[in-house]
Amino acid sequence: MSYAGALDYLYHLQWHGIHPGLERMGRLLSLVNHPERQFRSVHIGGTNGKGSTAAMTASVLLRGGYRVGLYTSPHLIDFSERIRISGVPIPATEIVRLTGRLRGAIEGISGLGEEITFFEFTTALAFLYFAESGIDLAVVEVGMGGRFDATNLLSPLVSAIVQIDLDHERYLGSTVLKIAAEKAGIVKEKTAVVTGATQPEVLALFEETARLKEAPLIRLDHEITVEEISSGPLEAAEPVQRNAVNFALGDLLYQRFVYRGRKERSVEISLLGRHQIRNAAVALGILEQLQERGVSLSDGALLEGIKETRWEGRLEVVRKSPLILLDGAHNRSGAKALGAFLAGVDPDRKGKHWLIAGIMRDKNIPEIFDPLLPWADEVVLTRPDIERAADPDLLAASLGKGPCRFTRIDRVPEAISHVELHLGQEDSLVITGSLYTVGEAKAFFLGTTPSLIRG
């Protein structure tokens, strides 16, 4: 089997759709000797921020000298981004080998090959790769929800639920509390759980779940706290990162805050957006719990690992002048965080503000636009090359009667090219609405083509 053949096989599994449940996943893992039981892990869920929190946690563990696996989704350009060991994506040869092994394992098992979903197969592939590679720890991001997510057969050292908001209502429920109940499904017996959730009713649910499972609960703003100090240029970053941005609110390339948990620390992060301070606090809460469970980490590893973390597609600067920014805001919470950040980008409007948006049709499109339109002068509506993407006409109908102008351009590369023809040196361009849109945009700027499998 070639790499293209392996990807084609995985791609066709997407036709099985999304079917929450653990029975199929349990059967699949049993066929390959339960790799998920062969390494220690951290399990991170939540509506937004779980990828960034996972990346920070893995970065600290790597800085601490551990061989660490990281499993996240979706990828931006290539499937291999989902599965990394010590920062290195899984090689194509391993994807081919493990796809063949798993495919062979399910052949002849009545109905299993016709039932396994794309995410279940991919998760099993990641677990098998981690187990065979002899990692020290895996940091695993929940795919969707928690209770019935394919990753929830792990027995982690620590769990985390970063924050809760509306998303994936079709599968998880129509209220924040129903969604929180699904996310709480990752809490394990006598296993510490760290959360950045803020809603009183959500915290009450988590507190009751933790009480019933005798799981220590560490809450941001309670057992751990943060206090923002300042923002400014990140002295320790590489030159390309240090000089990446120059806009009206200043060279905001680090954020400094005081973290108070088991120990008080002055912390710097290079991820943009105030929401990343809270994500970093959850990551530090996770890491302190790992220390309590025998994972040795120095203060230097904690602070340098957090500072060094990069997470592509989340307030990522791809060009300085004019400013071009990528952010995968794909739901209400993500759009609010992006909108809050953009309020400080060229507030004096020295240049024109452009927004390229491609959003999935199963999302609440008006809730994504609402925090972003006050910043934008002109919007280009597009769609990434994925069946779930909303048609630009549907996006146009969701704009309402805002003051900004809009244009429809069907494909992401053409949308970017159109804006670049009109982009002045003091202008700003933000590309957002979905990680699929951001993935295609990033591929455009890198001069490459994204993988077809991005579900």
Helices and strands as residue ranges (DSSP letters): H 3-13, G 14-16, H 23-31, G 35-37, E 40-45, H 50-63, E 68-71, G 79-82, E 83-85, E 88-89, H 92-106, H 112-115, H 118-133, E 137-141, G 150-153, E 158-161, H 169-172, H 176-183, G 184-186, E 193-195, H 200-212, E 217-219, E 225-232, H 239-242, E 254-260, E 264-269, H 275-292, H 299-308, E 316-319, E 323-326, H 332-342, E 353-357, H 365-369, E 378-383, H 392-397, E 405-411, H 412-422, E 428-432, H 435-446
